[in-house]
Amino acid sequence: GGTVGTLNADAAGTLDFAAGTYTAVNATAGGDITQSAAITVTGATSLTSDANAINVDLSNTGNNFNTVTLATAGAGTFESVAITDANNMSVGDAVVAGAGNIDLIANSGLTVTGNVQTASGNILLMADNDGNGGLLSLTATSDINSGGNLTFSGADFNIDAAATLAVAGDFDINFTAPGTLCLGNAPGSPGCVIGLSN
């Protein structure tokens, strides 16, 4: 029932997480990365596809991640990515080469620090899945490129001036609770270049 140290997992096929609490997770798989129960990772989670086009489905609403990054090696790619967090989550790179979608959902706060990209699928970045409000933040190193539709969902939005956005389809901002939209608010700056509230 206690916290285990770092989990290093390498599977030639499907990798399925059982319930557990870890200080860090380094997972490499040649097949889909799934779960049969919620997991908690207090430090960094690294997910790598190293041989095939795989799907990541870590959408249990009881998950509690800290930082998550997806990487590829060899012939590995990602077909779709779905990750859900019960609290706050920071996501680095997540690139889908296939036609699938990227769904990144955190109940309290979602921060994107890297490259989140789809070839033709949709991207959902949600910082509130219970209607009580949450903050979606894009940092200066965020690069969001959707080959389909792009949806931001949350109560508050903070988009750094240096963040880049590109979308082939529709771009929607969904306020789940009364909040603010702050565009061009670099760290340490006194305010927004464009500020809106609903």
C-alpha positions as CSV (number, residue, x, y, z in Angstrom):
1,G,0.0,0.0,0.0
2,G,3.0,2.3,0.3
3,T,5.0,4.2,-2.3
4,V,7.3,2.2,-4.5
5,G,10.5,3.8,-5.9
6,T,11.0,4.3,-9.6
7,L,9.2,1.8,-11.9
8,N,11.1,0.9,-15.0
9,A,9.0,-1.2,-17.3
10,D,9.8,-2.5,-20.8
11,A,7.3,-4.6,-22.7
12,A,7.5,-6.0,-26.2
13,G,3.7,-5.9,-26.4
14,T,1.0,-4.3,-24.4
15,L,1.9,-2.7,-21.1
16,D,-0.9,-2.6,-18.5
17,F,-0.6,-0.7,-15.3
18,A,-2.1,-2.1,-12.1
19,A,-2.8,0.1,-9.1
20,G,0.3,1.5,-7.5
21,T,2.1,4.6,-6.2
22,Y,5.6,5.4,-7.5
23,T,8.2,8.2,-7.3
24,A,8.8,8.0,-11.0
25,V,7.8,5.8,-14.0
26,N,9.9,5.0,-17.1
27,A,7.8,2.8,-19.4
28,T,8.7,1.6,-22.8
29,A,6.3,-0.6,-24.9
30,G,5.9,-2.1,-28.3
31,G,2.2,-2.3,-27.8
32,D,-0.5,-0.2,-26.3
33,I,0.0,1.4,-22.9
34,T,-3.1,0.9,-20.8
35,Q,-4.2,0.5,-17.1
36,S,-6.5,-1.7,-15.1
37,A,-6.6,0.6,-12.1
38,A,-5.6,4.2,-11.1
39,I,-1.9,5.0,-10.5
40,T,-0.1,7.7,-8.7
41,V,3.3,9.1,-9.7
42,T,4.8,11.8,-7.5
43,G,7.6,12.6,-9.9
44,A,8.2,12.3,-13.7
45,T,6.4,9.8,-16.0
46,S,8.1,9.0,-19.2
47,L,6.2,6.9,-21.8
48,T,8.1,5.6,-24.9
49,S,6.9,3.8,-28.0
50,D,9.9,1.9,-29.4
51,A,8.7,-0.5,-32.1
52,N,5.2,0.1,-33.4
53,A,2.3,2.5,-33.7
54,I,0.7,2.3,-30.3
55,N,-2.1,3.9,-28.3
56,V,-1.9,5.3,-24.8
57,D,-5.0,5.1,-22.7
58,L,-4.4,6.2,-19.1
59,S,-7.8,7.8,-18.7
60,N,-8.7,6.5,-15.2
61,T,-10.2,9.5,-13.3
62,G,-8.3,8.5,-10.2
63,N,-4.9,8.9,-11.7
64,N,-2.5,11.4,-10.0
65,F,0.5,12.3,-12.2
66,N,3.0,15.1,-11.8
67,T,4.8,15.6,-15.1
68,V,4.3,13.4,-18.2
69,T,6.3,13.2,-21.4
70,L,5.9,10.9,-24.4
71,A,8.9,9.9,-26.6
72,T,9.6,7.6,-29.5
73,A,12.5,5.4,-30.4
74,G,13.3,3.2,-33.4
75,A,10.1,2.6,-35.4
76,G,7.8,3.6,-32.6
77,T,5.0,6.1,-33.0
78,F,1.8,7.0,-31.2
79,E,-1.6,6.5,-32.7
80,S,-3.6,8.2,-30.0
81,V,-3.1,9.5,-26.5
82,A,-5.6,9.9,-23.6
83,I,-4.3,10.8,-20.1
84,T,-6.5,11.9,-17.2
85,D,-5.4,13.3,-13.8
86,A,-7.5,13.8,-10.7
87,N,-5.5,17.0,-9.7
88,N,-2.8,18.9,-11.5
89,M,-0.7,17.7,-14.3
90,S,2.2,19.1,-16.5
91,V,2.7,17.6,-19.9
92,G,5.8,17.9,-22.1
93,D,5.9,16.4,-25.5
94,A,3.0,14.3,-26.9
95,V,3.1,13.8,-30.7
96,V,0.6,11.5,-32.5
97,A,1.7,10.5,-36.0
98,G,-1.5,8.6,-36.8
99,A,-5.1,9.7,-37.3
100,G,-5.9,9.5,-33.6
101,N,-6.7,12.2,-31.0
102,I,-4.9,13.6,-28.0
103,D,-7.0,14.1,-24.9
104,L,-5.2,15.6,-21.9
105,I,-7.5,16.1,-18.9
106,A,-6.6,17.4,-15.5
107,N,-9.3,18.1,-12.8
108,S,-7.5,21.1,-11.2
109,G,-4.8,22.5,-13.5
110,L,-3.1,21.5,-16.8
111,T,0.2,22.9,-17.9
112,V,1.7,22.2,-21.3
113,T,5.4,22.9,-21.7
114,G,6.3,21.1,-24.9
115,N,5.2,20.0,-28.4
116,V,1.6,18.6,-28.5
117,Q,0.8,17.6,-32.1
118,T,-1.5,15.5,-34.2
119,A,-1.3,14.6,-37.9
120,S,-5.1,14.8,-38.5
121,G,-6.8,14.1,-35.2
122,N,-8.2,16.5,-32.7
123,I,-6.6,17.9,-29.5
124,L,-8.5,18.4,-26.3
125,L,-6.7,20.3,-23.4
126,M,-9.0,20.3,-20.4
127,A,-8.2,21.8,-17.0
128,D,-11.5,21.1,-15.4
129,N,-13.6,17.9,-15.6
130,D,-15.9,18.5,-12.7
131,G,-17.2,22.0,-13.3
132,N,-15.5,23.5,-10.3
133,G,-12.9,25.4,-12.3
134,G,-9.3,24.8,-13.3
135,L,-6.3,26.7,-14.9
136,L,-5.0,25.7,-18.4
137,S,-1.5,27.2,-18.9
138,L,0.7,27.2,-22.0
139,T,4.3,28.2,-21.3
140,A,6.8,29.9,-23.5
141,T,8.0,26.5,-24.8
142,S,4.5,25.2,-25.7
143,D,3.9,24.3,-29.3
144,I,0.4,23.1,-30.0
145,N,-0.3,21.9,-33.6
146,S,-3.5,20.2,-34.4
147,G,-4.2,18.5,-37.7
148,G,-7.9,18.5,-36.7
149,N,-9.8,20.5,-34.2
150,L,-8.3,22.1,-31.1
151,T,-10.3,22.6,-27.9
152,F,-9.3,24.4,-24.7
153,S,-11.6,23.7,-21.8
154,G,-11.4,25.1,-18.2
155,A,-12.3,28.1,-16.1
156,D,-9.1,30.1,-16.5
157,F,-6.5,30.3,-19.3
158,N,-3.0,31.7,-19.3
159,I,-1.3,31.6,-22.7
160,D,2.3,32.8,-22.8
161,A,3.2,35.3,-25.5
162,A,5.9,32.9,-26.8
163,A,3.6,29.9,-27.1
164,T,2.7,28.8,-30.6
165,L,-0.7,27.6,-31.8
166,A,-1.6,26.1,-35.2
167,V,-4.9,24.3,-36.0
168,A,-6.2,22.9,-39.3
169,G,-9.8,22.7,-38.1
170,D,-11.9,24.5,-35.6
171,F,-10.5,26.2,-32.5
172,D,-12.9,26.4,-29.5
173,I,-12.4,27.8,-26.0
174,N,-14.9,26.3,-23.5
175,F,-15.4,28.0,-20.2
176,T,-16.5,25.4,-17.7
177,A,-17.0,28.0,-14.9
178,P,-16.7,31.8,-14.6
179,G,-13.0,32.7,-15.3
180,T,-10.5,34.6,-17.3
181,L,-8.6,34.3,-20.6
182,C,-5.1,35.9,-20.5
183,L,-3.1,36.1,-23.7
184,G,0.5,37.1,-23.9
185,N,1.1,37.0,-20.1
186,A,4.8,36.2,-19.9
187,P,6.1,35.0,-16.5
188,G,6.7,38.0,-14.2
189,S,4.9,40.5,-16.4
190,P,2.3,42.8,-14.8
191,G,-0.7,41.7,-16.9
192,C,-2.2,40.4,-20.1
193,V,-1.7,41.8,-23.5
194,I,-5.3,40.6,-24.1
195,G,-7.5,39.8,-21.1
196,L,-11.1,38.5,-21.2
197,S,-13.4,37.3,-18.5
198,N,-16.8,35.5,-18.8
